[in-house]
C-alpha cells in the first residue's frame, strides 16, 4: 500500500470520526425528516444510538416539528426501535415507538410523507403524558391532556386522558383490538364529565379498510343531549372516503329523547359540496319549540297542543345551495299530507306545494266572527316561505270549505 493511499484512508477515517462526533447524524436526520414532512425539524441534542443483535434503537431528545414559536409537534423524548431485517431490505418498519410528553397542535400542516420509503405503523407505540390541541372544532379548540396508553399493531390497545372543550372538562377512554385483516375491532370510546361519567359512548364492532374507503359494518353512538335526554345513533354499512368527501350509509337511525325519531336509508352524500340524496322516515314532536330554536317563531296558536306531532316519509335531494324534499306520506295533528318542499338555504327561501286531506284551522287560529269575512293573518315580510297548500276539507269555527288553496306570495325571499 502506497503512502498516498494510507494518507487518503487516514483522512477518510478522520472525516468520519469528525462527522459522527460533530453532530453529523443529527443534521442528516433533521434534513431527512424536514424534507419528508416539509416543515422545519429540530433536535435538542445528538441522537443516541444503541446497536443490538436484533434491532437498532434510536433516541431523539427535544424533538420539534415546525417553527420554535409555533411548533406543530414536539416531544421531550422519542425512542424508535428498528429491526435489522427490515433495515437491510430498505424498509422502515419500527418495532416500537415510545413518546414522552408529546404535544400535537392541529390541524396538521404539511404532508406526512414526501417520497422515499414509507414509514409504517409500529408494532407497539407507547404514549406517556401526551397532549393534543385541535383548533376549529365547532369554532373552539379541543384539548386532550394527560394522554397515556399504548397502541399495538396487533392486539389490544388502550388510551386514556382528560379533555377540555367549550369551557367543559372531563375524562375519556379509548379501547380497541387491532388486527391486520380488519384494521381494528371491538372499538370503544367513552367520554364523560364529573356530572355525567358516560356523556358519550361510541361502539364499533369492526373497522375495515379498502383501497379508497373506510368501511364500518356497524356503528352505535349514545350521548346525553342537553334538555332532550339520551340520544342514540345507529348506522349500518357505513362507507367513508375522506379524499373525495364522500359518505354512504345503507341504513341508519337517530333518536333524540322523545322529540325526534329519524330513519334513513340509501344515503349518498358529498359533504364538501353538499350534494347527495337519501330516503327517510321521521317523527318530530313539539314543532313550535323547534321552530323557535331554528329562528322561525310561529304565530301564537289557539290550541297549545297543536303542532305537537309530525310524521313524514319520503326522499331528500341536495345540490348546494338547493334542496328538494319529497313527502310521499305524512301526518300532522292526525291529518294526512303529502307534496314537495324545495328552495335554498343560502339565503333561506322555501317554496311549498302540499296537499292536506283535512285541516282544522281552529286549532291554530281564532275562529272568524259572525258576519265578517274569513281572512288569514298576514305573514311577516321576512317569512321565507312561498307557495301553496291544497286543502281537501277545511274547518274553521262554523266555516266549512272543500278544495281550498292557501297561498303565500308576500315573502321577499324567493327560492
Secondary structure, 3 states (H helix, E strand, C coil): CCHHHHHHHHHHHHHHHHHHHCCHHHHHHHHHHHHHHCCCEECCCCCEEEECCCEEEEEEEEEEEECCCCEEEEEEEEEEEEEHHHHHCCCECEEEEEEECCEEEECCCCCCCCCCCCECCCCEEEEEEEEEEEEEECCEEEEEEEEEEEEECCEEEEEEEEEEECCEEEEEEEEEEEECCCEEEEEEEEEECCCCCCCEEEEEEEEEECCCCEEEEEEEEEEEECCCEEEEEEEEEEEEECCCCEEEEEEEEEEECCCEEEEEEEEEEECCCCEEEEEEEEEEECHHHHHHHCCCCCCCCCCCCCCCEEEEEEEEEEECCEEEEEEEEEEECCEEEEEEEEEEECCEEEEEEEEECCEEHHHCCCCCCCCCCCCCCCCCCCCCEEEEEEEEEEEECCEEEEEEEEEECCCCCCC
